[in-house]
Every structure is written in structure tokens, then in C-alpha cells.
Amino acid sequence: MRNSSVDRHSSPTSKSNAGGRRRIMIWLLSLAAFGSWAIFTFFSQEMTMADRSEQLTQKEKQKQAATQTEQQLQTEVNRLKDPEYIGEIARSKYGLYKPEETPIIGDQK
């Protein structure tokens, strides 16, 4: 009889240990799955941020070039508002002179 009472006590203990092990394994698997997802998300976002950072650098360079071009064009517009500059362009590019001006042409021998 003593032998059967020992078996009875060992059986519930092994069942509770098996249930505890099962819960620990489920918890560890859940933790591993969450950790894997977190690591994947972290590296995915790092790669995306690196790409966006590179794009931002390129866009800033384009913006700087556009700003420089805009400044040059604005300077040209301001110069074109000056009548003397317009006269200079008319003389040099188109050969136009005021009626009272006498063009001086280089050496003609």
C-alpha cells in the first residue's frame, strides 16, 4: 500500500512540473518571437532612415544649386533694369547704336 501512495504523490508533481515547463516554454517562445520582430523592425527602420537621409542630402544640394541659380537670375534681372546695361548689350550683341553715336570699328587696313 505504501507503494501506491508514493506513486499517487509523484504523479501530480510531475504533471505540475510539466505544466510549468510548458508555460515557461510558451513564454520563452513568445519572448523570442517578439524579440525577433523587434530586431527586424529596428534594422528595417535603420535602413529606411539611412535611405531617407541620403535623399535629404541630395535634395539639400539641389536646393542650394537652385538658390544659387535664383540669385544669379535675380542679379541679372536687376541689371536689366538699368538702361546703361541694356544699351551695352544692344551695342555688343546686336550692333545697335544711338543716332548720335559713332561706332568705332577696329583697324581696317
Biopython code that builds the backbone (N, CA, C, O; Angstrom):
import numpy as np
from Bio.PDB.StructureBuilder import StructureBuilder

atoms = [
    (1, "MET", "N", (0.784, -1.180, 0.000)),
    (1, "MET", "CA", (0.000, 0.000, 0.000)),
    (1, "MET", "C", (0.842, 1.268, 0.000)),
    (1, "MET", "O", (0.492, 2.283, -0.601)),
    (2, "ARG", "N", (1.856, 1.174, 0.631)),
    (2, "ARG", "CA", (2.737, 2.331, 0.707)),
    (2, "ARG", "C", (3.266, 2.689, -0.685)),
    (2, "ARG", "O", (3.473, 3.860, -1.004)),
    (3, "ASN", "N", (3.467, 1.725, -1.452)),
    (3, "ASN", "CA", (3.989, 1.924, -2.798)),
    (3, "ASN", "C", (3.004, 2.702, -3.672)),
    (3, "ASN", "O", (3.427, 3.546, -4.462)),
    (4, "SER", "N", (1.718, 2.440, -3.549)),
    (4, "SER", "CA", (0.720, 3.133, -4.364)),
    (4, "SER", "C", (0.558, 4.588, -3.926)),
    (4, "SER", "O", (0.282, 5.450, -4.760)),
    (5, "SER", "N", (0.723, 4.877, -2.634)),
    (5, "SER", "CA", (0.614, 6.265, -2.187)),
    (5, "SER", "C", (1.797, 7.101, -2.690)),
    (5, "SER", "O", (1.642, 8.298, -2.936)),
    (6, "VAL", "N", (2.945, 6.502, -2.842)),
    (6, "VAL", "CA", (4.110, 7.200, -3.379)),
    (6, "VAL", "C", (3.873, 7.517, -4.852)),
    (6, "VAL", "O", (4.228, 8.601, -5.316)),
    (7, "ASP", "N", (3.287, 6.597, -5.580)),
    (7, "ASP", "CA", (3.001, 6.813, -6.991)),
    (7, "ASP", "C", (1.974, 7.942, -7.179)),
    (7, "ASP", "O", (2.058, 8.756, -8.099)),
    (8, "ARG", "N", (0.999, 7.942, -6.251)),
    (8, "ARG", "CA", (-0.024, 8.963, -6.330)),
    (8, "ARG", "C", (0.573, 10.367, -6.133)),
    (8, "ARG", "O", (0.156, 11.313, -6.802)),
    (9, "HIS", "N", (1.527, 10.502, -5.237)),
    (9, "HIS", "CA", (2.134, 11.798, -4.970)),
    (9, "HIS", "C", (3.100, 12.214, -6.081)),
    (9, "HIS", "O", (3.211, 13.405, -6.373)),
    (10, "SER", "N", (3.782, 11.287, -6.693)),
    (10, "SER", "CA", (4.729, 11.643, -7.753)),
    (10, "SER", "C", (4.004, 12.017, -9.038)),
    (10, "SER", "O", (4.523, 12.811, -9.822)),
    (11, "SER", "N", (2.846, 11.479, -9.267)),
    (11, "SER", "CA", (2.114, 11.753, -10.482)),
    (11, "SER", "C", (1.629, 13.217, -10.552)),
    (11, "SER", "O", (1.841, 13.855, -11.583)),
    (12, "PRO", "N", (0.997, 13.774, -9.522)),
    (12, "PRO", "CA", (0.580, 15.184, -9.604)),
    (12, "PRO", "C", (1.775, 16.130, -9.674)),
    (12, "PRO", "O", (1.700, 17.170, -10.328)),
    (13, "THR", "N", (2.864, 15.786, -9.016)),
    (13, "THR", "CA", (4.035, 16.648, -9.045)),
    (13, "THR", "C", (4.623, 16.696, -10.444)),
    (13, "THR", "O", (4.996, 17.768, -10.918)),
    (14, "SER", "N", (4.712, 15.560, -11.109)),
    (14, "SER", "CA", (5.253, 15.551, -12.463)),
    (14, "SER", "C", (4.322, 16.276, -13.422)),
    (14, "SER", "O", (4.787, 16.890, -14.382)),
    (15, "LYS", "N", (2.992, 16.217, -13.178)),
    (15, "LYS", "CA", (2.053, 16.947, -14.020)),
    (15, "LYS", "C", (2.205, 18.453, -13.819)),
    (15, "LYS", "O", (2.173, 19.211, -14.789)),
    (16, "SER", "N", (2.368, 18.887, -12.594)),
    (16, "SER", "CA", (2.512, 20.321, -12.351)),
    (16, "SER", "C", (3.848, 20.820, -12.898)),
    (16, "SER", "O", (3.935, 21.951, -13.377)),
    (17, "ASN", "N", (4.889, 19.987, -12.832)),
    (17, "ASN", "CA", (6.169, 20.365, -13.415)),
    (17, "ASN", "C", (6.055, 20.445, -14.940)),
    (17, "ASN", "O", (6.630, 21.340, -15.559)),
    (18, "ALA", "N", (5.327, 19.529, -15.531)),
    (18, "ALA", "CA", (5.154, 19.543, -16.985)),
    (18, "ALA", "C", (4.354, 20.778, -17.407)),
    (18, "ALA", "O", (4.680, 21.404, -18.416)),
    (19, "GLY", "N", (3.327, 21.132, -16.661)),
    (19, "GLY", "CA", (2.540, 22.330, -16.970)),
    (19, "GLY", "C", (3.383, 23.593, -16.801)),
    (19, "GLY", "O", (3.276, 24.524, -17.599)),
    (20, "GLY", "N", (4.205, 23.623, -15.784)),
    (20, "GLY", "CA", (5.083, 24.771, -15.555)),
    (20, "GLY", "C", (6.120, 24.893, -16.658)),
    (20, "GLY", "O", (6.414, 25.990, -17.134)),
    (21, "ARG", "N", (6.662, 23.771, -17.053)),
    (21, "ARG", "CA", (7.634, 23.780, -18.150)),
    (21, "ARG", "C", (6.980, 24.260, -19.441)),
    (21, "ARG", "O", (7.555, 25.043, -20.197)),
    (22, "ARG", "N", (5.764, 23.771, -19.673)),
    (22, "ARG", "CA", (5.039, 24.168, -20.872)),
    (22, "ARG", "C", (4.793, 25.676, -20.864)),
    (22, "ARG", "O", (4.984, 26.334, -21.887)),
    (23, "ARG", "N", (4.374, 26.232, -19.732)),
    (23, "ARG", "CA", (4.150, 27.684, -19.642)),
    (23, "ARG", "C", (5.452, 28.459, -19.855)),
    (23, "ARG", "O", (5.452, 29.495, -20.521)),
    (24, "ILE", "N", (6.537, 27.976, -19.306)),
    (24, "ILE", "CA", (7.836, 28.626, -19.477)),
    (24, "ILE", "C", (8.254, 28.570, -20.946)),
    (24, "ILE", "O", (8.754, 29.554, -21.492)),
    (25, "MET", "N", (8.049, 27.415, -21.583)),
    (25, "MET", "CA", (8.412, 27.292, -22.997)),
    (25, "MET", "C", (7.558, 28.227, -23.864)),
    (25, "MET", "O", (8.075, 28.868, -24.779)),
    (26, "ILE", "N", (6.270, 28.303, -23.579)),
    (26, "ILE", "CA", (5.389, 29.209, -24.324)),
    (26, "ILE", "C", (5.842, 30.647, -24.104)),
    (26, "ILE", "O", (5.896, 31.434, -25.049)),
    (27, "TRP", "N", (6.168, 30.992, -22.861)),
    (27, "TRP", "CA", (6.637, 32.345, -22.550)),
    (27, "TRP", "C", (7.947, 32.649, -23.282)),
    (27, "TRP", "O", (8.111, 33.732, -23.843)),
    (28, "LEU", "N", (8.877, 31.689, -23.274)),
    (28, "LEU", "CA", (10.155, 31.889, -23.958)),
    (28, "LEU", "C", (9.970, 32.012, -25.471)),
    (28, "LEU", "O", (10.612, 32.847, -26.108)),
    (29, "LEU", "N", (9.097, 31.185, -26.047)),
    (29, "LEU", "CA", (8.821, 31.282, -27.474)),
    (29, "LEU", "C", (8.178, 32.628, -27.821)),
    (29, "LEU", "O", (8.514, 33.240, -28.834)),
    (30, "SER", "N", (7.259, 33.078, -26.980)),
    (30, "SER", "CA", (6.636, 34.380, -27.200)),
    (30, "SER", "C", (7.680, 35.495, -27.107)),
    (30, "SER", "O", (7.688, 36.421, -27.918)),
    (31, "LEU", "N", (8.545, 35.394, -26.125)),
    (31, "LEU", "CA", (9.610, 36.371, -25.946)),
    (31, "LEU", "C", (10.562, 36.358, -27.143)),
    (31, "LEU", "O", (10.974, 37.417, -27.616)),
    (32, "ALA", "N", (10.911, 35.175, -27.631)),
    (32, "ALA", "CA", (11.796, 35.063, -28.787)),
    (32, "ALA", "C", (11.122, 35.634, -30.037)),
    (32, "ALA", "O", (11.768, 36.318, -30.830)),
    (33, "ALA", "N", (9.839, 35.359, -30.217)),
    (33, "ALA", "CA", (9.116, 35.892, -31.378)),
    (33, "ALA", "C", (9.059, 37.417, -31.310)),
    (33, "ALA", "O", (9.304, 38.093, -32.309)),
    (34, "PHE", "N", (8.741, 37.951, -30.152)),
    (34, "PHE", "CA", (8.691, 39.409, -30.002)),
    (34, "PHE", "C", (10.072, 40.023, -30.210)),
    (34, "PHE", "O", (10.194, 41.058, -30.865)),
    (35, "GLY", "N", (11.104, 39.402, -29.664)),
    (35, "GLY", "CA", (12.471, 39.896, -29.836)),
    (35, "GLY", "C", (12.888, 39.882, -31.299)),
    (35, "GLY", "O", (13.505, 40.834, -31.778)),
    (36, "SER", "N", (12.559, 38.816, -32.007)),
    (36, "SER", "CA", (12.880, 38.734, -33.436)),
    (36, "SER", "C", (12.174, 39.830, -34.212)),
    (36, "SER", "O", (12.773, 40.483, -35.066)),
    (37, "TRP", "N", (10.896, 40.028, -33.912)),
    (37, "TRP", "CA", (10.136, 41.078, -34.582)),
    (37, "TRP", "C", (10.739, 42.458, -34.289)),
    (37, "TRP", "O", (10.862, 43.290, -35.188)),
    (38, "ALA", "N", (11.112, 42.693, -33.028)),
    (38, "ALA", "CA", (11.681, 43.985, -32.646)),
    (38, "ALA", "C", (13.014, 44.236, -33.353)),
    (38, "ALA", "O", (13.270, 45.347, -33.820)),
    (39, "ILE", "N", (13.848, 43.226, -33.432)),
    (39, "ILE", "CA", (15.149, 43.371, -34.099)),
    (39, "ILE", "C", (14.948, 43.613, -35.588)),
    (39, "ILE", "O", (15.605, 44.478, -36.168)),
    (40, "PHE", "N", (14.054, 42.864, -36.209)),
    (40, "PHE", "CA", (13.765, 43.051, -37.635)),
    (40, "PHE", "C", (13.255, 44.466, -37.895)),
    (40, "PHE", "O", (13.701, 45.124, -38.835)),
    (41, "THR", "N", (12.327, 44.934, -37.070)),
    (41, "THR", "CA", (11.768, 46.275, -37.226)),
    (41, "THR", "C", (12.847, 47.334, -37.048)),
    (41, "THR", "O", (12.893, 48.305, -37.803)),
    (42, "PHE", "N", (13.705, 47.160, -36.067)),
    (42, "PHE", "CA", (14.781, 48.120, -35.820)),
    (42, "PHE", "C", (15.686, 48.253, -37.032)),
    (42, "PHE", "O", (15.954, 49.367, -37.484)),
    (43, "PHE", "N", (16.165, 47.126, -37.568)),
    (43, "PHE", "CA", (17.062, 47.186, -38.710)),
    (43, "PHE", "C", (16.352, 47.685, -39.966)),
    (43, "PHE", "O", (16.950, 48.390, -40.779)),
    (44, "SER", "N", (15.096, 47.328, -40.127)),
    (44, "SER", "CA", (14.324, 47.816, -41.266)),
    (44, "SER", "C", (14.199, 49.340, -41.202)),
    (44, "SER", "O", (14.371, 50.019, -42.214)),
    (45, "GLN", "N", (13.906, 49.869, -40.033)),
    (45, "GLN", "CA", (13.777, 51.315, -39.874)),
    (45, "GLN", "C", (15.127, 52.006, -40.028)),
    (45, "GLN", "O", (15.190, 53.115, -40.559)),
    (46, "GLU", "N", (16.190, 51.387, -39.582)),
    (46, "GLU", "CA", (17.530, 51.962, -39.744)),
    (46, "GLU", "C", (17.869, 52.101, -41.224)),
    (46, "GLU", "O", (18.402, 53.127, -41.648)),
    (47, "MET", "N", (17.562, 51.075, -42.005)),
    (47, "MET", "CA", (17.831, 51.125, -43.434)),
    (47, "MET", "C", (16.990, 52.207, -44.101)),
    (47, "MET", "O", (17.485, 52.942, -44.956)),
    (48, "THR", "N", (15.730, 52.307, -43.715)),
    (48, "THR", "CA", (14.850, 53.328, -44.268)),
    (48, "THR", "C", (15.360, 54.716, -43.911)),
    (48, "THR", "O", (15.365, 55.613, -44.754)),
    (49, "MET", "N", (15.785, 54.896, -42.674)),
    (49, "MET", "CA", (16.308, 56.197, -42.246)),
    (49, "MET", "C", (17.584, 56.558, -43.001)),
    (49, "MET", "O", (17.785, 57.720, -43.353)),
    (50, "ALA", "N", (18.438, 55.587, -43.250)),
    (50, "ALA", "CA", (19.670, 55.849, -43.999)),
    (50, "ALA", "C", (19.331, 56.284, -45.427)),
    (50, "ALA", "O", (19.931, 57.225, -45.947)),
    (51, "ASP", "N", (18.377, 55.607, -46.057)),
    (51, "ASP", "CA", (17.955, 55.988, -47.409)),
    (51, "ASP", "C", (17.357, 57.388, -47.425)),
    (51, "ASP", "O", (17.667, 58.189, -48.306)),
    (52, "ARG", "N", (16.511, 57.679, -46.466)),
    (52, "ARG", "CA", (15.883, 58.999, -46.404)),
    (52, "ARG", "C", (16.917, 60.086, -46.120)),
    (52, "ARG", "O", (16.823, 61.196, -46.643)),
    (53, "SER", "N", (17.889, 59.763, -45.299)),
    (53, "SER", "CA", (18.949, 60.727, -45.002)),
    (53, "SER", "C", (19.745, 61.054, -46.265)),
    (53, "SER", "O", (20.087, 62.211, -46.510)),
    (54, "GLU", "N", (20.036, 60.030, -47.059)),
    (54, "GLU", "CA", (20.753, 60.230, -48.319)),
    (54, "GLU", "C", (19.910, 61.077, -49.283)),
    (54, "GLU", "O", (20.433, 61.973, -49.946)),
    (55, "GLN", "N", (18.616, 60.792, -49.356)),
    (55, "GLN", "CA", (17.721, 61.570, -50.210)),
    (55, "GLN", "C", (17.664, 63.027, -49.745)),
    (55, "GLN", "O", (17.646, 63.949, -50.561)),
    (56, "LEU", "N", (17.635, 63.220, -48.431)),
    (56, "LEU", "CA", (17.603, 64.569, -47.885)),
    (56, "LEU", "C", (18.865, 65.337, -48.257)),
    (56, "LEU", "O", (18.793, 66.514, -48.610)),
    (57, "THR", "N", (20.009, 64.688, -48.181)),
    (57, "THR", "CA", (21.268, 65.325, -48.551)),
    (57, "THR", "C", (21.249, 65.740, -50.015)),
    (57, "THR", "O", (21.674, 66.844, -50.355)),
    (58, "GLN", "N", (20.759, 64.859, -50.882)),
    (58, "GLN", "CA", (20.674, 65.179, -52.306)),
    (58, "GLN", "C", (19.717, 66.344, -52.552)),
    (58, "GLN", "O", (20.016, 67.233, -53.350)),
    (59, "LYS", "N", (18.574, 66.346, -51.877)),
    (59, "LYS", "CA", (17.597, 67.421, -52.050)),
    (59, "LYS", "C", (18.169, 68.750, -51.544)),
    (59, "LYS", "O", (17.904, 69.798, -52.133)),
    (60, "GLU", "N", (18.941, 68.716, -50.469)),
    (60, "GLU", "CA", (19.552, 69.943, -49.961)),
    (60, "GLU", "C", (20.574, 70.493, -50.955)),
    (60, "GLU", "O", (20.681, 71.707, -51.131)),
    (61, "LYS", "N", (21.325, 69.599, -51.604)),
    (61, "LYS", "CA", (22.275, 70.041, -52.624)),
    (61, "LYS", "C", (21.531, 70.658, -53.803)),
    (61, "LYS", "O", (21.947, 71.688, -54.333)),
    (62, "GLN", "N", (20.426, 70.027, -54.215)),
    (62, "GLN", "CA", (19.624, 70.571, -55.315)),
    (62, "GLN", "C", (19.040, 71.928, -54.935)),
    (62, "GLN", "O", (19.007, 72.850, -55.750)),
    (63, "LYS", "N", (18.582, 72.040, -53.697)),
    (63, "LYS", "CA", (18.024, 73.305, -53.231)),
    (63, "LYS", "C", (19.088, 74.396, -53.240)),
    (63, "LYS", "O", (18.825, 75.526, -53.652)),
    (64, "GLN", "N", (20.287, 74.053, -52.784)),
    (64, "GLN", "CA", (21.373, 75.025, -52.758)),
    (64, "GLN", "C", (21.721, 75.483, -54.174)),
    (64, "GLN", "O", (21.942, 76.672, -54.405)),
    (65, "ALA", "N", (21.770, 74.547, -55.120)),
    (65, "ALA", "CA", (22.054, 74.896, -56.511)),
    (65, "ALA", "C", (20.934, 75.772, -57.082)),
    (65, "ALA", "O", (21.208, 76.734, -57.799)),
    (66, "ALA", "N", (19.691, 75.450, -56.771)),
    (66, "ALA", "CA", (18.560, 76.246, -57.258)),
    (66, "ALA", "C", (18.595, 77.649, -56.646)),
    (66, "ALA", "O", (18.295, 78.631, -57.325)),
    (67, "THR", "N", (18.953, 77.739, -55.389)),
    (67, "THR", "CA", (19.042, 79.046, -54.734)),
    (67, "THR", "C", (20.138, 79.890, -55.375)),
    (67, "THR", "O", (19.959, 81.089, -55.588)),
    (68, "GLN", "N", (21.261, 79.269, -55.679)),
    (68, "GLN", "CA", (22.359, 79.988, -56.327)),
    (68, "GLN", "C", (21.936, 80.472, -57.720)),
    (68, "GLN", "O", (22.222, 81.607, -58.101)),
    (69, "THR", "N", (21.263, 79.614, -58.466)),
    (69, "THR", "CA", (20.775, 79.993, -59.793)),
    (69, "THR", "C", (19.768, 81.134, -59.679)),
    (69, "THR", "O", (19.793, 82.076, -60.471)),
    (70, "GLU", "N", (18.891, 81.042, -58.697)),
    (70, "GLU", "CA", (17.900, 82.097, -58.487)),
    (70, "GLU", "C", (18.589, 83.434, -58.179)),
    (70, "GLU", "O", (18.175, 84.475, -58.688)),
    (71, "GLN", "N", (19.628, 83.405, -57.354)),
    (71, "GLN", "CA", (20.351, 84.638, -57.042)),
    (71, "GLN", "C", (21.013, 85.225, -58.283)),
    (71, "GLN", "O", (20.997, 86.439, -58.488)),
    (72, "GLN", "N", (21.592, 84.365, -59.106)),
    (72, "GLN", "CA", (22.213, 84.846, -60.342)),
    (72, "GLN", "C", (21.169, 85.473, -61.265)),
    (72, "GLN", "O", (21.402, 86.533, -61.844)),
    (73, "LEU", "N", (20.035, 84.822, -61.395)),
    (73, "LEU", "CA", (18.972, 85.357, -62.246)),
    (73, "LEU", "C", (18.418, 86.665, -61.695)),
    (73, "LEU", "O", (18.107, 87.583, -62.455)),
    (74, "GLN", "N", (18.296, 86.747, -60.384)),
    (74, "GLN", "CA", (17.804, 87.981, -59.772)),
    (74, "GLN", "C", (18.785, 89.124, -60.006)),
    (74, "GLN", "O", (18.379, 90.260, -60.251)),
    (75, "THR", "N", (20.078, 88.817, -59.929)),
    (75, "THR", "CA", (21.106, 89.822, -60.221)),
    (75, "THR", "C", (20.989, 90.281, -61.671)),
    (75, "THR", "O", (21.091, 91.473, -61.962)),
    (76, "GLU", "N", (20.778, 89.337, -62.569)),
    (76, "GLU", "CA", (20.632, 89.673, -63.993)),
    (76, "GLU", "C", (19.387, 90.531, -64.223)),
    (76, "GLU", "O", (19.426, 91.480, -65.006)),
    (77, "VAL", "N", (18.296, 90.206, -63.555)),
    (77, "VAL", "CA", (17.065, 90.995, -63.685)),
    (77, "VAL", "C", (17.316, 92.420, -63.199)),
    (77, "VAL", "O", (16.899, 93.383, -63.843)),
    (78, "ASN", "N", (17.990, 92.548, -62.076)),
    (78, "ASN", "CA", (18.290, 93.883, -61.550)),
    (78, "ASN", "C", (19.186, 94.665, -62.508)),
    (78, "ASN", "O", (19.013, 95.873, -62.670)),
    (79, "ARG", "N", (20.133, 93.990, -63.139)),
    (79, "ARG", "CA", (21.000, 94.652, -64.106)),
    (79, "ARG", "C", (20.215, 95.071, -65.346)),
    (79, "ARG", "O", (20.487, 96.121, -65.928)),
    (80, "LEU", "N", (19.242, 94.252, -65.751)),
    (80, "LEU", "CA", (18.445, 94.581, -66.934)),
    (80, "LEU", "C", (17.518, 95.775, -66.704)),
    (80, "LEU", "O", (16.995, 96.340, -67.664)),
    (81, "LYS", "N", (17.311, 96.157, -65.472)),
    (81, "LYS", "CA", (16.506, 97.341, -65.175)),
    (81, "LYS", "C", (17.305, 98.624, -65.409)),
    (81, "LYS", "O", (16.732, 99.713, -65.462)),
    (82, "ASP", "N", (18.612, 98.498, -65.545)),
    (82, "ASP", "CA", (19.486, 99.645, -65.756)),
    (82, "ASP", "C", (19.572, 99.954, -67.258)),
    (82, "ASP", "O", (19.987, 99.086, -68.025)),
    (83, "PRO", "N", (19.201, 101.142, -67.694)),
    (83, "PRO", "CA", (19.231, 101.482, -69.130)),
    (83, "PRO", "C", (20.645, 101.424, -69.728)),
    (83, "PRO", "O", (20.803, 101.075, -70.898)),
    (84, "GLU", "N", (21.640, 101.753, -68.961)),
    (84, "GLU", "CA", (23.013, 101.700, -69.476)),
    (84, "GLU", "C", (23.417, 100.264, -69.820)),
    (84, "GLU", "O", (24.080, 100.028, -70.829)),
    (85, "TYR", "N", (23.018, 99.316, -68.987)),
    (85, "TYR", "CA", (23.336, 97.906, -69.238)),
    (85, "TYR", "C", (22.608, 97.426, -70.494)),
    (85, "TYR", "O", (23.178, 96.689, -71.299)),
    (86, "ILE", "N", (21.376, 97.833, -70.656)),
    (86, "ILE", "CA", (20.622, 97.439, -71.844)),
    (86, "ILE", "C", (21.292, 98.006, -73.101)),
    (86, "ILE", "O", (21.390, 97.325, -74.122)),
    (87, "GLY", "N", (21.752, 99.262, -73.015)),
    (87, "GLY", "CA", (22.458, 99.861, -74.142)),
    (87, "GLY", "C", (23.745, 99.123, -74.454)),
    (87, "GLY", "O", (24.102, 98.938, -75.618)),
    (88, "GLU", "N", (24.438, 98.704, -73.405)),
    (88, "GLU", "CA", (25.690, 97.948, -73.603)),
    (88, "GLU", "C", (25.415, 96.630, -74.314)),
    (88, "GLU", "O", (26.166, 96.242, -75.209)),
    (89, "ILE", "N", (24.364, 95.948, -73.933)),
    (89, "ILE", "CA", (24.001, 94.679, -74.573)),
    (89, "ILE", "C", (23.613, 94.931, -76.032)),
    (89, "ILE", "O", (24.010, 94.181, -76.923)),
    (90, "ALA", "N", (22.838, 95.984, -76.269)),
    (90, "ALA", "CA", (22.407, 96.295, -77.644)),
    (90, "ALA", "C", (23.612, 96.578, -78.534)),
    (90, "ALA", "O", (23.640, 96.167, -79.694)),
    (91, "ARG", "N", (24.612, 97.283, -77.990)),
    (91, "ARG", "CA", (25.806, 97.595, -78.795)),
    (91, "ARG", "C", (26.650, 96.355, -79.048)),
    (91, "ARG", "O", (27.075, 96.103, -80.176)),
    (92, "SER", "N", (26.894, 95.576, -77.988)),
    (92, "SER", "CA", (27.827, 94.447, -78.132)),
    (92, "SER", "C", (27.219, 93.266, -78.885)),
    (92, "SER", "O", (27.892, 92.668, -79.725)),
    (93, "LYS", "N", (25.992, 92.925, -78.611)),
    (93, "LYS", "CA", (25.405, 91.730, -79.228)),
    (93, "LYS", "C", (24.735, 92.013, -80.567)),
    (93, "LYS", "O", (24.813, 91.196, -81.485)),
    (94, "TYR", "N", (24.083, 93.158, -80.684)),
    (94, "TYR", "CA", (23.249, 93.391, -81.850)),
    (94, "TYR", "C", (23.776, 94.501, -82.764)),
    (94, "TYR", "O", (23.226, 94.735, -83.840)),
    (95, "GLY", "N", (24.829, 95.176, -82.339)),
    (95, "GLY", "CA", (25.398, 96.222, -83.176)),
    (95, "GLY", "C", (24.503, 97.434, -83.311)),
    (95, "GLY", "O", (24.586, 98.146, -84.312)),
    (96, "LEU", "N", (23.657, 97.688, -82.343)),
    (96, "LEU", "CA", (22.751, 98.838, -82.366)),
    (96, "LEU", "C", (23.403, 100.009, -81.641)),
    (96, "LEU", "O", (24.046, 99.838, -80.605)),
    (97, "TYR", "N", (23.225, 101.204, -82.203)),
    (97, "TYR", "CA", (23.795, 102.404, -81.599)),
    (97, "TYR", "C", (22.743, 103.496, -81.594)),
    (97, "TYR", "O", (21.790, 103.453, -82.373)),
    (98, "LYS", "N", (22.914, 104.466, -80.724)),
    (98, "LYS", "CA", (22.032, 105.632, -80.709)),
    (98, "LYS", "C", (22.339, 106.467, -81.962)),
    (98, "LYS", "O", (23.443, 106.408, -82.502)),
    (99, "PRO", "N", (21.368, 107.227, -82.404)),
    (99, "PRO", "CA", (21.601, 108.015, -83.631)),
    (99, "PRO", "C", (22.781, 108.981, -83.510)),
    (99, "PRO", "O", (23.475, 109.216, -84.499)),
    (100, "GLU", "N", (23.021, 109.534, -82.351)),
    (100, "GLU", "CA", (24.118, 110.487, -82.214)),
    (100, "GLU", "C", (25.468, 109.835, -81.969)),
    (100, "GLU", "O", (26.487, 110.525, -81.956)),
    (101, "GLU", "N", (25.499, 108.502, -81.773)),
    (101, "GLU", "CA", (26.759, 107.797, -81.515)),
    (101, "GLU", "C", (27.438, 107.417, -82.824)),
    (101, "GLU", "O", (26.785, 107.109, -83.820)),
    (102, "THR", "N", (28.745, 107.445, -82.794)),
    (102, "THR", "CA", (29.534, 106.998, -83.929)),
    (102, "THR", "C", (30.287, 105.762, -83.493)),
    (102, "THR", "O", (31.142, 105.842, -82.611)),
    (103, "PRO", "N", (29.987, 104.609, -84.094)),
    (103, "PRO", "CA", (30.699, 103.404, -83.682)),
    (103, "PRO", "C", (32.162, 103.469, -84.088)),
    (103, "PRO", "O", (32.502, 103.937, -85.174)),
    (104, "ILE", "N", (33.001, 103.001, -83.214)),
    (104, "ILE", "CA", (34.423, 102.918, -83.506)),
    (104, "ILE", "C", (34.707, 101.467, -83.835)),
    (104, "ILE", "O", (34.560, 100.573, -83.002)),
    (105, "ILE", "N", (35.108, 101.269, -85.040)),
    (105, "ILE", "CA", (35.381, 99.916, -85.510)),
    (105, "ILE", "C", (36.884, 99.748, -85.503)),
    (105, "ILE", "O", (37.607, 100.701, -85.795)),
    (106, "GLY", "N", (37.371, 98.573, -85.180)),
    (106, "GLY", "CA", (38.801, 98.309, -85.081)),
    (106, "GLY", "C", (39.540, 98.570, -86.373)),
    (106, "GLY", "O", (38.944, 99.036, -87.344)),
    (107, "ASP", "N", (40.805, 98.283, -86.401)),
    (107, "ASP", "CA", (41.679, 98.544, -87.557)),
    (107, "ASP", "C", (41.127, 97.914, -88.812)),
    (107, "ASP", "O", (40.895, 96.706, -88.871)),
    (108, "GLN", "N", (40.917, 98.752, -89.826)),
    (108, "GLN", "CA", (40.517, 98.244, -91.132)),
    (108, "GLN", "C", (41.529, 98.758, -92.142)),
    (108, "GLN", "O", (41.420, 99.904, -92.580)),
    (109, "LYS", "N", (42.447, 98.000, -92.503)),
    (109, "LYS", "CA", (43.511, 98.404, -93.440)),
    (109, "LYS", "C", (43.331, 97.818, -94.774)),
    (109, "LYS", "O", (44.140, 98.062, -95.670)),
]
sb = StructureBuilder()
sb.init_structure("model")
sb.init_model(0)
sb.init_chain("A")
sb.init_seg("    ")
for serial, (resi, resn, name, xyz) in enumerate(atoms, 1):
    if name == "N":
        sb.init_residue(resn, " ", resi, " ")
    sb.init_atom(name, np.array(xyz, "f"), 0.0, 1.0, " ", f" {name:<3s}", serial, name[0])
structure = sb.get_structure()
